[in-house]
Amino acid sequence: MPALWIAHVKVNDEEAYGKYAKLAGPAIAAHGGTFLARGGRYVQLEGPDRPRNVVAKFPSVDAAVACYESDAYQEALSHARGASERELVVVEIDD
């Protein structure tokens, strides 16, 4: 079943996070992920405000987790650590 990768992010260092974003996109695509939302208008109703919200669709939870654990994504993530505050969850879509 397909899954959504949902990230809520507050960027503290635009330059370092830009390096993450440049590398993360290809890593996500390599695992069958496609972006549904990156940034854009949002309304924070509950929880901590994270002004950057990203949603990507993957073929499965396993594909999303494999992406996260991949060397390519971990390299990208090394630029986001310390440059952002993030929450990331993968949720199976109930088709």
PDB file of N, CA, C and O in Angstrom:
ATOM      1  N   MET A   1       0.843  -1.187   0.000  1.00  0.00           N
ATOM      2  CA  MET A   1       0.000   0.000   0.000  1.00  0.00           C
ATOM      3  C   MET A   1       0.889   1.251   0.000  1.00  0.00           C
ATOM      4  O   MET A   1       1.952   1.251   0.621  1.00  0.00           O
ATOM      5  N   PRO A   2       0.467   2.300  -0.682  1.00  0.00           N
ATOM      6  CA  PRO A   2       1.258   3.533  -0.710  1.00  0.00           C
ATOM      7  C   PRO A   2       1.368   4.158   0.683  1.00  0.00           C
ATOM      8  O   PRO A   2       0.593   3.854   1.590  1.00  0.00           O
ATOM      9  N   ALA A   3       2.347   5.031   0.815  1.00  0.00           N
ATOM     10  CA  ALA A   3       2.586   5.693   2.093  1.00  0.00           C
ATOM     11  C   ALA A   3       2.965   7.148   1.868  1.00  0.00           C
ATOM     12  O   ALA A   3       3.480   7.520   0.813  1.00  0.00           O
ATOM     13  N   LEU A   4       2.700   7.955   2.872  1.00  0.00           N
ATOM     14  CA  LEU A   4       3.097   9.360   2.856  1.00  0.00           C
ATOM     15  C   LEU A   4       4.234   9.581   3.836  1.00  0.00           C
ATOM     16  O   LEU A   4       4.213   9.077   4.959  1.00  0.00           O
ATOM     17  N   TRP A   5       5.214  10.331   3.402  1.00  0.00           N
ATOM     18  CA  TRP A   5       6.358  10.777   4.207  1.00  0.00           C
ATOM     19  C   TRP A   5       6.011  12.225   4.541  1.00  0.00           C
ATOM     20  O   TRP A   5       5.918  13.060   3.642  1.00  0.00           O
ATOM     21  N   ILE A   6       5.823  12.525   5.801  1.00  0.00           N
ATOM     22  CA  ILE A   6       5.369  13.847   6.220  1.00  0.00           C
ATOM     23  C   ILE A   6       6.421  14.454   7.148  1.00  0.00           C
ATOM     24  O   ILE A   6       6.704  13.917   8.218  1.00  0.00           O
ATOM     25  N   ALA A   7       6.988  15.567   6.728  1.00  0.00           N
ATOM     26  CA  ALA A   7       8.022  16.246   7.501  1.00  0.00           C
ATOM     27  C   ALA A   7       7.547  17.641   7.872  1.00  0.00           C
ATOM     28  O   ALA A   7       6.980  18.365   7.053  1.00  0.00           O
ATOM     29  N   HIS A   8       7.788  17.997   9.114  1.00  0.00           N
ATOM     30  CA  HIS A   8       7.519  19.346   9.611  1.00  0.00           C
ATOM     31  C   HIS A   8       8.874  19.905  10.047  1.00  0.00           C
ATOM     32  O   HIS A   8       9.555  19.308  10.880  1.00  0.00           O
ATOM     33  N   VAL A   9       9.261  21.050   9.484  1.00  0.00           N
ATOM     34  CA  VAL A   9      10.632  21.527   9.635  1.00  0.00           C
ATOM     35  C   VAL A   9      10.671  23.015   9.966  1.00  0.00           C
ATOM     36  O   VAL A   9       9.923  23.815   9.404  1.00  0.00           O
ATOM     37  N   LYS A  10      11.551  23.360  10.884  1.00  0.00           N
ATOM     38  CA  LYS A  10      11.915  24.760  11.120  1.00  0.00           C
ATOM     39  C   LYS A  10      13.387  24.877  10.755  1.00  0.00           C
ATOM     40  O   LYS A  10      14.234  24.243  11.384  1.00  0.00           O
ATOM     41  N   VAL A  11      13.694  25.671   9.758  1.00  0.00           N
ATOM     42  CA  VAL A  11      15.072  25.819   9.270  1.00  0.00           C
ATOM     43  C   VAL A  11      15.762  26.918  10.069  1.00  0.00           C
ATOM     44  O   VAL A  11      15.248  28.028  10.207  1.00  0.00           O
ATOM     45  N   ASN A  12      16.950  26.578  10.596  1.00  0.00           N
ATOM     46  CA  ASN A  12      17.749  27.537  11.365  1.00  0.00           C
ATOM     47  C   ASN A  12      18.968  28.033  10.589  1.00  0.00           C
ATOM     48  O   ASN A  12      19.529  29.081  10.908  1.00  0.00           O
ATOM     49  N   ASP A  13      19.373  27.279   9.573  1.00  0.00           N
ATOM     50  CA  ASP A  13      20.535  27.636   8.756  1.00  0.00           C
ATOM     51  C   ASP A  13      20.175  27.354   7.295  1.00  0.00           C
ATOM     52  O   ASP A  13      20.261  26.217   6.831  1.00  0.00           O
ATOM     53  N   GLU A  14      19.775  28.399   6.586  1.00  0.00           N
ATOM     54  CA  GLU A  14      19.294  28.254   5.200  1.00  0.00           C
ATOM     55  C   GLU A  14      20.349  27.649   4.269  1.00  0.00           C
ATOM     56  O   GLU A  14      20.020  26.820   3.421  1.00  0.00           O
ATOM     57  N   GLU A  15      21.599  28.053   4.421  1.00  0.00           N
ATOM     58  CA  GLU A  15      22.648  27.568   3.526  1.00  0.00           C
ATOM     59  C   GLU A  15      22.854  26.062   3.701  1.00  0.00           C
ATOM     60  O   GLU A  15      22.872  25.322   2.718  1.00  0.00           O
ATOM     61  N   ALA A  16      23.008  25.613   4.927  1.00  0.00           N
ATOM     62  CA  ALA A  16      23.210  24.181   5.178  1.00  0.00           C
ATOM     63  C   ALA A  16      21.977  23.385   4.770  1.00  0.00           C
ATOM     64  O   ALA A  16      22.095  22.305   4.193  1.00  0.00           O
ATOM     65  N   TYR A  17      20.800  23.915   5.067  1.00  0.00           N
ATOM     66  CA  TYR A  17      19.581  23.190   4.726  1.00  0.00           C
ATOM     67  C   TYR A  17      19.393  23.121   3.213  1.00  0.00           C
ATOM     68  O   TYR A  17      18.828  22.155   2.699  1.00  0.00           O
ATOM     69  N   GLY A  18      19.858  24.128   2.510  1.00  0.00           N
ATOM     70  CA  GLY A  18      19.818  24.100   1.047  1.00  0.00           C
ATOM     71  C   GLY A  18      20.624  22.938   0.490  1.00  0.00           C
ATOM     72  O   GLY A  18      20.230  22.333  -0.507  1.00  0.00           O
ATOM     73  N   LYS A  19      21.753  22.619   1.126  1.00  0.00           N
ATOM     74  CA  LYS A  19      22.551  21.464   0.708  1.00  0.00           C
ATOM     75  C   LYS A  19      21.767  20.177   0.938  1.00  0.00           C
ATOM     76  O   LYS A  19      21.797  19.265   0.112  1.00  0.00           O
ATOM     77  N   TYR A  20      21.065  20.111   2.069  1.00  0.00           N
ATOM     78  CA  TYR A  20      20.213  18.946   2.344  1.00  0.00           C
ATOM     79  C   TYR A  20      19.174  18.798   1.233  1.00  0.00           C
ATOM     80  O   TYR A  20      19.029  17.721   0.653  1.00  0.00           O
ATOM     81  N   ALA A  21      18.454  19.878   0.940  1.00  0.00           N
ATOM     82  CA  ALA A  21      17.359  19.826  -0.033  1.00  0.00           C
ATOM     83  C   ALA A  21      17.868  19.406  -1.412  1.00  0.00           C
ATOM     84  O   ALA A  21      17.199  18.655  -2.122  1.00  0.00           O
ATOM     85  N   LYS A  22      19.044  19.889  -1.786  1.00  0.00           N
ATOM     86  CA  LYS A  22      19.608  19.552  -3.099  1.00  0.00           C
ATOM     87  C   LYS A  22      19.880  18.056  -3.221  1.00  0.00           C
ATOM     88  O   LYS A  22      19.688  17.476  -4.290  1.00  0.00           O
ATOM     89  N   LEU A  23      20.325  17.431  -2.138  1.00  0.00           N
ATOM     90  CA  LEU A  23      20.649  16.002  -2.149  1.00  0.00           C
ATOM     91  C   LEU A  23      19.446  15.113  -1.836  1.00  0.00           C
ATOM     92  O   LEU A  23      19.360  13.988  -2.327  1.00  0.00           O
ATOM     93  N   ALA A  24      18.528  15.611  -1.029  1.00  0.00           N
ATOM     94  CA  ALA A  24      17.394  14.788  -0.588  1.00  0.00           C
ATOM     95  C   ALA A  24      16.442  14.476  -1.738  1.00  0.00           C
ATOM     96  O   ALA A  24      15.952  13.351  -1.842  1.00  0.00           O
ATOM     97  N   GLY A  25      16.177  15.440  -2.593  1.00  0.00           N
ATOM     98  CA  GLY A  25      15.243  15.224  -3.709  1.00  0.00           C
ATOM     99  C   GLY A  25      15.591  14.019  -4.561  1.00  0.00           C
ATOM    100  O   GLY A  25      14.739  13.159  -4.784  1.00  0.00           O
ATOM    101  N   PRO A  26      16.828  13.935  -5.045  1.00  0.00           N
ATOM    102  CA  PRO A  26      17.202  12.764  -5.841  1.00  0.00           C
ATOM    103  C   PRO A  26      17.152  11.452  -5.053  1.00  0.00           C
ATOM    104  O   PRO A  26      16.795  10.414  -5.611  1.00  0.00           O
ATOM    105  N   ALA A  27      17.503  11.485  -3.771  1.00  0.00           N
ATOM    106  CA  ALA A  27      17.438  10.267  -2.948  1.00  0.00           C
ATOM    107  C   ALA A  27      15.997   9.796  -2.808  1.00  0.00           C
ATOM    108  O   ALA A  27      15.718   8.599  -2.876  1.00  0.00           O
ATOM    109  N   ILE A  28      15.089  10.737  -2.614  1.00  0.00           N
ATOM    110  CA  ILE A  28      13.667  10.404  -2.493  1.00  0.00           C
ATOM    111  C   ILE A  28      13.150   9.847  -3.827  1.00  0.00           C
ATOM    112  O   ILE A  28      12.455   8.831  -3.848  1.00  0.00           O
ATOM    113  N   ALA A  29      13.481  10.498  -4.912  1.00  0.00           N
ATOM    114  CA  ALA A  29      13.038  10.029  -6.235  1.00  0.00           C
ATOM    115  C   ALA A  29      13.572   8.633  -6.546  1.00  0.00           C
ATOM    116  O   ALA A  29      12.876   7.823  -7.157  1.00  0.00           O
ATOM    117  N   ALA A  30      14.801   8.351  -6.129  1.00  0.00           N
ATOM    118  CA  ALA A  30      15.418   7.046  -6.397  1.00  0.00           C
ATOM    119  C   ALA A  30      14.679   5.900  -5.709  1.00  0.00           C
ATOM    120  O   ALA A  30      14.820   4.741  -6.100  1.00  0.00           O
ATOM    121  N   HIS A  31      13.898   6.226  -4.692  1.00  0.00           N
ATOM    122  CA  HIS A  31      13.129   5.208  -3.971  1.00  0.00           C
ATOM    123  C   HIS A  31      11.638   5.264  -4.316  1.00  0.00           C
ATOM    124  O   HIS A  31      10.801   4.725  -3.592  1.00  0.00           O
ATOM    125  N   GLY A  32      11.326   5.917  -5.417  1.00  0.00           N
ATOM    126  CA  GLY A  32       9.943   5.967  -5.888  1.00  0.00           C
ATOM    127  C   GLY A  32       9.105   7.055  -5.253  1.00  0.00           C
ATOM    128  O   GLY A  32       7.886   7.077  -5.428  1.00  0.00           O
ATOM    129  N   GLY A  33       9.743   7.968  -4.510  1.00  0.00           N
ATOM    130  CA  GLY A  33       9.012   9.052  -3.861  1.00  0.00           C
ATOM    131  C   GLY A  33       8.723  10.194  -4.812  1.00  0.00           C
ATOM    132  O   GLY A  33       9.560  10.552  -5.640  1.00  0.00           O
ATOM    133  N   THR A  34       7.542  10.760  -4.692  1.00  0.00           N
ATOM    134  CA  THR A  34       7.168  11.949  -5.461  1.00  0.00           C
ATOM    135  C   THR A  34       6.611  12.983  -4.488  1.00  0.00           C
ATOM    136  O   THR A  34       5.852  12.645  -3.581  1.00  0.00           O
ATOM    137  N   PHE A  35       6.988  14.227  -4.680  1.00  0.00           N
ATOM    138  CA  PHE A  35       6.547  15.286  -3.773  1.00  0.00           C
ATOM    139  C   PHE A  35       5.116  15.707  -4.086  1.00  0.00           C
ATOM    140  O   PHE A  35       4.754  15.928  -5.242  1.00  0.00           O
ATOM    141  N   LEU A  36       4.320  15.810  -3.043  1.00  0.00           N
ATOM    142  CA  LEU A  36       2.956  16.331  -3.150  1.00  0.00           C
ATOM    143  C   LEU A  36       2.884  17.763  -2.634  1.00  0.00           C
ATOM    144  O   LEU A  36       2.078  18.561  -3.112  1.00  0.00           O
ATOM    145  N   ALA A  37       3.727  18.083  -1.660  1.00  0.00           N
ATOM    146  CA  ALA A  37       3.769  19.441  -1.095  1.00  0.00           C
ATOM    147  C   ALA A  37       5.177  19.700  -0.572  1.00  0.00           C
ATOM    148  O   ALA A  37       5.788  18.844   0.069  1.00  0.00           O
ATOM    149  N   ARG A  38       5.672  20.894  -0.858  1.00  0.00           N
ATOM    150  CA  ARG A  38       6.964  21.351  -0.319  1.00  0.00           C
ATOM    151  C   ARG A  38       6.817  22.823  -0.011  1.00  0.00           C
ATOM    152  O   ARG A  38       6.811  23.666  -0.908  1.00  0.00           O
ATOM    153  N   GLY A  39       6.699  23.121   1.279  1.00  0.00           N
ATOM    154  CA  GLY A  39       6.472  24.504   1.645  1.00  0.00           C
ATOM    155  C   GLY A  39       5.026  24.855   1.356  1.00  0.00           C
ATOM    156  O   GLY A  39       4.140  24.019   1.528  1.00  0.00           O
ATOM    157  N   GLY A  40       4.782  26.046   0.932  1.00  0.00           N
ATOM    158  CA  GLY A  40       3.429  26.468   0.599  1.00  0.00           C
ATOM    159  C   GLY A  40       2.628  26.914   1.809  1.00  0.00           C
ATOM    160  O   GLY A  40       3.083  26.836   2.950  1.00  0.00           O
ATOM    161  N   ARG A  41       1.460  27.370   1.533  1.00  0.00           N
ATOM    162  CA  ARG A  41       0.565  27.890   2.573  1.00  0.00           C
ATOM    163  C   ARG A  41       0.145  26.755   3.504  1.00  0.00           C
ATOM    164  O   ARG A  41      -0.126  25.637   3.066  1.00  0.00           O
ATOM    165  N   TYR A  42       0.097  27.066   4.786  1.00  0.00           N
ATOM    166  CA  TYR A  42      -0.343  26.089   5.782  1.00  0.00           C
ATOM    167  C   TYR A  42      -1.025  26.828   6.925  1.00  0.00           C
ATOM    168  O   TYR A  42      -0.868  28.039   7.079  1.00  0.00           O
ATOM    169  N   VAL A  43      -1.771  26.096   7.710  1.00  0.00           N
ATOM    170  CA  VAL A  43      -2.411  26.628   8.914  1.00  0.00           C
ATOM    171  C   VAL A  43      -2.035  25.697  10.057  1.00  0.00           C
ATOM    172  O   VAL A  43      -2.377  24.515  10.035  1.00  0.00           O
ATOM    173  N   GLN A  44      -1.333  26.224  11.058  1.00  0.00           N
ATOM    174  CA  GLN A  44      -0.921  25.425  12.219  1.00  0.00           C
ATOM    175  C   GLN A  44      -2.070  25.394  13.213  1.00  0.00           C
ATOM    176  O   GLN A  44      -2.418  26.424  13.790  1.00  0.00           O
ATOM    177  N   LEU A  45      -2.659  24.227  13.419  1.00  0.00           N
ATOM    178  CA  LEU A  45      -3.794  24.104  14.324  1.00  0.00           C
ATOM    179  C   LEU A  45      -3.399  23.565  15.690  1.00  0.00           C
ATOM    180  O   LEU A  45      -3.996  23.942  16.699  1.00  0.00           O
ATOM    181  N   GLU A  46      -2.403  22.690  15.739  1.00  0.00           N
ATOM    182  CA  GLU A  46      -1.937  22.125  17.001  1.00  0.00           C
ATOM    183  C   GLU A  46      -0.456  21.832  16.905  1.00  0.00           C
ATOM    184  O   GLU A  46       0.090  21.695  15.810  1.00  0.00           O
ATOM    185  N   GLY A  47       0.189  21.736  18.050  1.00  0.00           N
ATOM    186  CA  GLY A  47       1.593  21.343  18.113  1.00  0.00           C
ATOM    187  C   GLY A  47       2.541  22.472  17.764  1.00  0.00           C
ATOM    188  O   GLY A  47       2.124  23.597  17.490  1.00  0.00           O
ATOM    189  N   PRO A  48       3.839  22.148  17.778  1.00  0.00           N
ATOM    190  CA  PRO A  48       4.847  23.179  17.491  1.00  0.00           C
ATOM    191  C   PRO A  48       4.785  23.640  16.044  1.00  0.00           C
ATOM    192  O   PRO A  48       4.592  22.840  15.128  1.00  0.00           O
ATOM    193  N   ASP A  49       4.949  24.928  15.858  1.00  0.00           N
ATOM    194  CA  ASP A  49       4.919  25.490  14.511  1.00  0.00           C
ATOM    195  C   ASP A  49       6.221  25.178  13.796  1.00  0.00           C
ATOM    196  O   ASP A  49       7.302  25.531  14.267  1.00  0.00           O
ATOM    197  N   ARG A  50       6.110  24.527  12.680  1.00  0.00           N
ATOM    198  CA  ARG A  50       7.243  24.242  11.805  1.00  0.00           C
ATOM    199  C   ARG A  50       6.859  24.783  10.432  1.00  0.00           C
ATOM    200  O   ARG A  50       6.063  24.162   9.727  1.00  0.00           O
ATOM    201  N   PRO A  51       7.412  25.931  10.040  1.00  0.00           N
ATOM    202  CA  PRO A  51       6.918  26.623   8.840  1.00  0.00           C
ATOM    203  C   PRO A  51       7.204  25.946   7.504  1.00  0.00           C
ATOM    204  O   PRO A  51       6.695  26.394   6.477  1.00  0.00           O
ATOM    205  N   ARG A  52       7.995  24.891   7.487  1.00  0.00           N
ATOM    206  CA  ARG A  52       8.215  24.164   6.230  1.00  0.00           C
ATOM    207  C   ARG A  52       7.601  22.781   6.396  1.00  0.00           C
ATOM    208  O   ARG A  52       7.995  22.016   7.277  1.00  0.00           O
ATOM    209  N   ASN A  53       6.647  22.472   5.555  1.00  0.00           N
ATOM    210  CA  ASN A  53       5.947  21.188   5.615  1.00  0.00           C
ATOM    211  C   ASN A  53       6.096  20.499   4.277  1.00  0.00           C
ATOM    212  O   ASN A  53       5.826  21.081   3.226  1.00  0.00           O
ATOM    213  N   VAL A  54       6.533  19.240   4.329  1.00  0.00           N
ATOM    214  CA  VAL A  54       6.818  18.484   3.113  1.00  0.00           C
ATOM    215  C   VAL A  54       6.060  17.167   3.165  1.00  0.00           C
ATOM    216  O   VAL A  54       6.077  16.463   4.174  1.00  0.00           O
ATOM    217  N   VAL A  55       5.394  16.846   2.061  1.00  0.00           N
ATOM    218  CA  VAL A  55       4.697  15.570   1.936  1.00  0.00           C
ATOM    219  C   VAL A  55       5.163  14.916   0.644  1.00  0.00           C
ATOM    220  O   VAL A  55       5.104  15.513  -0.431  1.00  0.00           O
ATOM    221  N   ALA A  56       5.626  13.675   0.770  1.00  0.00           N
ATOM    222  CA  ALA A  56       6.024  12.893  -0.402  1.00  0.00           C
ATOM    223  C   ALA A  56       5.277  11.571  -0.360  1.00  0.00           C
ATOM    224  O   ALA A  56       5.048  11.012   0.713  1.00  0.00           O
ATOM    225  N   LYS A  57       4.903  11.079  -1.514  1.00  0.00           N
ATOM    226  CA  LYS A  57       4.212   9.794  -1.621  1.00  0.00           C
ATOM    227  C   LYS A  57       5.207   8.743  -2.087  1.00  0.00           C
ATOM    228  O   LYS A  57       5.957   8.963  -3.038  1.00  0.00           O
ATOM    229  N   PHE A  58       5.208   7.600  -1.412  1.00  0.00           N
ATOM    230  CA  PHE A  58       6.066   6.467  -1.753  1.00  0.00           C
ATOM    231  C   PHE A  58       5.198   5.266  -2.089  1.00  0.00           C
ATOM    232  O   PHE A  58       4.030   5.220  -1.704  1.00  0.00           O
ATOM    233  N   PRO A  59       5.754   4.295  -2.801  1.00  0.00           N
ATOM    234  CA  PRO A  59       4.980   3.100  -3.135  1.00  0.00           C
ATOM    235  C   PRO A  59       4.553   2.296  -1.900  1.00  0.00           C
ATOM    236  O   PRO A  59       3.550   1.582  -1.933  1.00  0.00           O
ATOM    237  N   SER A  60       5.329   2.419  -0.803  1.00  0.00           N
ATOM    238  CA  SER A  60       5.028   1.662   0.414  1.00  0.00           C
ATOM    239  C   SER A  60       5.776   2.262   1.597  1.00  0.00           C
ATOM    240  O   SER A  60       6.686   3.073   1.426  1.00  0.00           O
ATOM    241  N   VAL A  61       5.379   1.853   2.799  1.00  0.00           N
ATOM    242  CA  VAL A  61       6.120   2.251   4.001  1.00  0.00           C
ATOM    243  C   VAL A  61       7.561   1.755   3.884  1.00  0.00           C
ATOM    244  O   VAL A  61       8.504   2.483   4.193  1.00  0.00           O
ATOM    245  N   ASP A  62       7.721   0.518   3.437  1.00  0.00           N
ATOM    246  CA  ASP A  62       9.063  -0.057   3.314  1.00  0.00           C
ATOM    247  C   ASP A  62       9.947   0.757   2.375  1.00  0.00           C
ATOM    248  O   ASP A  62      11.133   0.941   2.651  1.00  0.00           O
ATOM    249  N   ALA A  63       9.389   1.245   1.275  1.00  0.00           N
ATOM    250  CA  ALA A  63      10.164   2.059   0.331  1.00  0.00           C
ATOM    251  C   ALA A  63      10.585   3.376   0.982  1.00  0.00           C
ATOM    252  O   ALA A  63      11.709   3.835   0.779  1.00  0.00           O
ATOM    253  N   ALA A  64       9.695   3.982   1.759  1.00  0.00           N
ATOM    254  CA  ALA A  64      10.016   5.240   2.440  1.00  0.00           C
ATOM    255  C   ALA A  64      11.107   5.020   3.487  1.00  0.00           C
ATOM    256  O   ALA A  64      12.038   5.818   3.597  1.00  0.00           O
ATOM    257  N   VAL A  65      10.990   3.943   4.247  1.00  0.00           N
ATOM    258  CA  VAL A  65      12.000   3.643   5.264  1.00  0.00           C
ATOM    259  C   VAL A  65      13.333   3.310   4.601  1.00  0.00           C
ATOM    260  O   VAL A  65      14.381   3.729   5.092  1.00  0.00           O
ATOM    261  N   ALA A  66      13.314   2.568   3.502  1.00  0.00           N
ATOM    262  CA  ALA A  66      14.547   2.260   2.771  1.00  0.00           C
ATOM    263  C   ALA A  66      15.202   3.542   2.279  1.00  0.00           C
ATOM    264  O   ALA A  66      16.427   3.666   2.310  1.00  0.00           O
ATOM    265  N   CYS A  67      14.405   4.485   1.832  1.00  0.00           N
ATOM    266  CA  CYS A  67      14.936   5.781   1.415  1.00  0.00           C
ATOM    267  C   CYS A  67      15.634   6.457   2.579  1.00  0.00           C
ATOM    268  O   CYS A  67      16.779   6.892   2.457  1.00  0.00           O
ATOM    269  N   TYR A  68      14.944   6.546   3.707  1.00  0.00           N
ATOM    270  CA  TYR A  68      15.504   7.210   4.889  1.00  0.00           C
ATOM    271  C   TYR A  68      16.828   6.565   5.297  1.00  0.00           C
ATOM    272  O   TYR A  68      17.775   7.264   5.657  1.00  0.00           O
ATOM    273  N   GLU A  69      16.895   5.255   5.244  1.00  0.00           N
ATOM    274  CA  GLU A  69      18.082   4.520   5.678  1.00  0.00           C
ATOM    275  C   GLU A  69      19.193   4.463   4.624  1.00  0.00           C
ATOM    276  O   GLU A  69      20.304   4.024   4.918  1.00  0.00           O
ATOM    277  N   SER A  70      18.897   4.901   3.409  1.00  0.00           N
ATOM    278  CA  SER A  70      19.883   4.814   2.324  1.00  0.00           C
ATOM    279  C   SER A  70      21.074   5.738   2.564  1.00  0.00           C
ATOM    280  O   SER A  70      20.966   6.763   3.238  1.00  0.00           O
ATOM    281  N   ASP A  71      22.200   5.349   1.999  1.00  0.00           N
ATOM    282  CA  ASP A  71      23.403   6.178   2.104  1.00  0.00           C
ATOM    283  C   ASP A  71      23.176   7.566   1.517  1.00  0.00           C
ATOM    284  O   ASP A  71      23.638   8.562   2.072  1.00  0.00           O
ATOM    285  N   ALA A  72      22.466   7.628   0.396  1.00  0.00           N
ATOM    286  CA  ALA A  72      22.239   8.920  -0.266  1.00  0.00           C
ATOM    287  C   ALA A  72      21.423   9.855   0.616  1.00  0.00           C
ATOM    288  O   ALA A  72      21.747  11.036   0.739  1.00  0.00           O
ATOM    289  N   TYR A  73      20.364   9.330   1.230  1.00  0.00           N
ATOM    290  CA  TYR A  73      19.540  10.198   2.085  1.00  0.00           C
ATOM    291  C   TYR A  73      20.285  10.554   3.368  1.00  0.00           C
ATOM    292  O   TYR A  73      20.187  11.686   3.843  1.00  0.00           O
ATOM    293  N   GLN A  74      21.016   9.620   3.927  1.00  0.00           N
ATOM    294  CA  GLN A  74      21.774   9.916   5.146  1.00  0.00           C
ATOM    295  C   GLN A  74      22.830  10.993   4.890  1.00  0.00           C
ATOM    296  O   GLN A  74      23.103  11.821   5.759  1.00  0.00           O
ATOM    297  N   GLU A  75      23.420  10.976   3.695  1.00  0.00           N
ATOM    298  CA  GLU A  75      24.356  12.052   3.324  1.00  0.00           C
ATOM    299  C   GLU A  75      23.625  13.385   3.285  1.00  0.00           C
ATOM    300  O   GLU A  75      24.123  14.383   3.805  1.00  0.00           O
ATOM    301  N   ALA A  76      22.448  13.406   2.671  1.00  0.00           N
ATOM    302  CA  ALA A  76      21.652  14.633   2.645  1.00  0.00           C
ATOM    303  C   ALA A  76      21.312  15.075   4.060  1.00  0.00           C
ATOM    304  O   ALA A  76      21.449  16.250   4.401  1.00  0.00           O
ATOM    305  N   LEU A  77      20.873  14.138   4.876  1.00  0.00           N
ATOM    306  CA  LEU A  77      20.444  14.439   6.239  1.00  0.00           C
ATOM    307  C   LEU A  77      21.570  15.010   7.087  1.00  0.00           C
ATOM    308  O   LEU A  77      21.318  15.773   8.019  1.00  0.00           O
ATOM    309  N   SER A  78      22.798  14.651   6.776  1.00  0.00           N
ATOM    310  CA  SER A  78      23.931  15.188   7.540  1.00  0.00           C
ATOM    311  C   SER A  78      23.993  16.713   7.451  1.00  0.00           C
ATOM    312  O   SER A  78      24.538  17.359   8.345  1.00  0.00           O
ATOM    313  N   HIS A  79      23.447  17.290   6.394  1.00  0.00           N
ATOM    314  CA  HIS A  79      23.427  18.747   6.241  1.00  0.00           C
ATOM    315  C   HIS A  79      22.254  19.381   6.985  1.00  0.00           C
ATOM    316  O   HIS A  79      22.305  20.561   7.331  1.00  0.00           O
ATOM    317  N   ALA A  80      21.206  18.610   7.232  1.00  0.00           N
ATOM    318  CA  ALA A  80      20.026  19.133   7.927  1.00  0.00           C
ATOM    319  C   ALA A  80      20.212  19.132   9.437  1.00  0.00           C
ATOM    320  O   ALA A  80      19.660  19.982  10.136  1.00  0.00           O
ATOM    321  N   ARG A  81      20.990  18.174   9.943  1.00  0.00           N
ATOM    322  CA  ARG A  81      21.228  18.099  11.393  1.00  0.00           C
ATOM    323  C   ARG A  81      21.938  19.363  11.849  1.00  0.00           C
ATOM    324  O   ARG A  81      22.955  19.757  11.278  1.00  0.00           O
ATOM    325  N   GLY A  82      21.404  19.984  12.866  1.00  0.00           N
ATOM    326  CA  GLY A  82      21.971  21.229  13.352  1.00  0.00           C
ATOM    327  C   GLY A  82      21.512  22.443  12.570  1.00  0.00           C
ATOM    328  O   GLY A  82      21.634  23.571  13.049  1.00  0.00           O
ATOM    329  N   ALA A  83      20.989  22.232  11.381  1.00  0.00           N
ATOM    330  CA  ALA A  83      20.507  23.336  10.549  1.00  0.00           C
ATOM    331  C   ALA A  83      18.994  23.458  10.619  1.00  0.00           C
ATOM    332  O   ALA A  83      18.411  24.389  10.063  1.00  0.00           O
ATOM    333  N   SER A  84      18.353  22.502  11.312  1.00  0.00           N
ATOM    334  CA  SER A  84      16.892  22.502  11.348  1.00  0.00           C
ATOM    335  C   SER A  84      16.386  21.725  12.562  1.00  0.00           C
ATOM    336  O   SER A  84      17.097  20.923  13.168  1.00  0.00           O
ATOM    337  N   GLU A  85      15.128  22.003  12.886  1.00  0.00           N
ATOM    338  CA  GLU A  85      14.382  21.208  13.855  1.00  0.00           C
ATOM    339  C   GLU A  85      13.327  20.490  13.040  1.00  0.00           C
ATOM    340  O   GLU A  85      12.584  21.124  12.290  1.00  0.00           O
ATOM    341  N   ARG A  86      13.250  19.154  13.178  1.00  0.00           N
ATOM    342  CA  ARG A  86      12.412  18.375  12.274  1.00  0.00           C
ATOM    343  C   ARG A  86      11.616  17.317  13.012  1.00  0.00           C
ATOM    344  O   ARG A  86      12.050  16.785  14.034  1.00  0.00           O
ATOM    345  N   GLU A  87      10.462  17.027  12.483  1.00  0.00           N
ATOM    346  CA  GLU A  87       9.717  15.819  12.798  1.00  0.00           C
ATOM    347  C   GLU A  87       9.425  15.140  11.465  1.00  0.00           C
ATOM    348  O   GLU A  87       9.113  15.801  10.474  1.00  0.00           O
ATOM    349  N   LEU A  88       9.529  13.822  11.453  1.00  0.00           N
ATOM    350  CA  LEU A  88       9.285  13.069  10.227  1.00  0.00           C
ATOM    351  C   LEU A  88       8.519  11.807  10.585  1.00  0.00           C
ATOM    352  O   LEU A  88       8.896  11.080  11.504  1.00  0.00           O
ATOM    353  N   VAL A  89       7.452  11.555   9.860  1.00  0.00           N
ATOM    354  CA  VAL A  89       6.662  10.349  10.064  1.00  0.00           C
ATOM    355  C   VAL A  89       6.299   9.779   8.701  1.00  0.00           C
ATOM    356  O   VAL A  89       6.116  10.516   7.732  1.00  0.00           O
ATOM    357  N   VAL A  90       6.197   8.458   8.643  1.00  0.00           N
ATOM    358  CA  VAL A  90       5.722   7.778   7.433  1.00  0.00           C
ATOM    359  C   VAL A  90       4.413   7.109   7.800  1.00  0.00           C
ATOM    360  O   VAL A  90       4.333   6.382   8.790  1.00  0.00           O
ATOM    361  N   VAL A  91       3.382   7.357   6.994  1.00  0.00           N
ATOM    362  CA  VAL A  91       2.041   6.860   7.272  1.00  0.00           C
ATOM    363  C   VAL A  91       1.509   6.114   6.054  1.00  0.00           C
ATOM    364  O   VAL A  91       1.500   6.642   4.941  1.00  0.00           O
ATOM    365  N   GLU A  92       1.074   4.907   6.275  1.00  0.00           N
ATOM    366  CA  GLU A  92       0.463   4.128   5.190  1.00  0.00           C
ATOM    367  C   GLU A  92      -0.875   4.744   4.814  1.00  0.00           C
ATOM    368  O   GLU A  92      -1.662   5.127   5.679  1.00  0.00           O
ATOM    369  N   ILE A  93      -1.120   4.834   3.513  1.00  0.00           N
ATOM    370  CA  ILE A  93      -2.388   5.365   3.005  1.00  0.00           C
ATOM    371  C   ILE A  93      -3.403   4.249   2.976  1.00  0.00           C
ATOM    372  O   ILE A  93      -3.126   3.170   2.452  1.00  0.00           O
ATOM    373  N   ASP A  94      -4.548   4.484   3.518  1.00  0.00           N
ATOM    374  CA  ASP A  94      -5.626   3.517   3.527  1.00  0.00           C
ATOM    375  C   ASP A  94      -6.373   3.612   2.214  1.00  0.00           C
ATOM    376  O   ASP A  94      -7.296   4.413   2.068  1.00  0.00           O
ATOM    377  N   ASP A  95      -5.970   2.788   1.257  1.00  0.00           N
ATOM    378  CA  ASP A  95      -6.610   2.812  -0.067  1.00  0.00           C
ATOM    379  C   ASP A  95      -7.850   1.949  -0.095  1.00  0.00           C
ATOM    380  O   ASP A  95      -8.513   1.853  -1.128  1.00  0.00           O
TER     381      ASP A  95
END
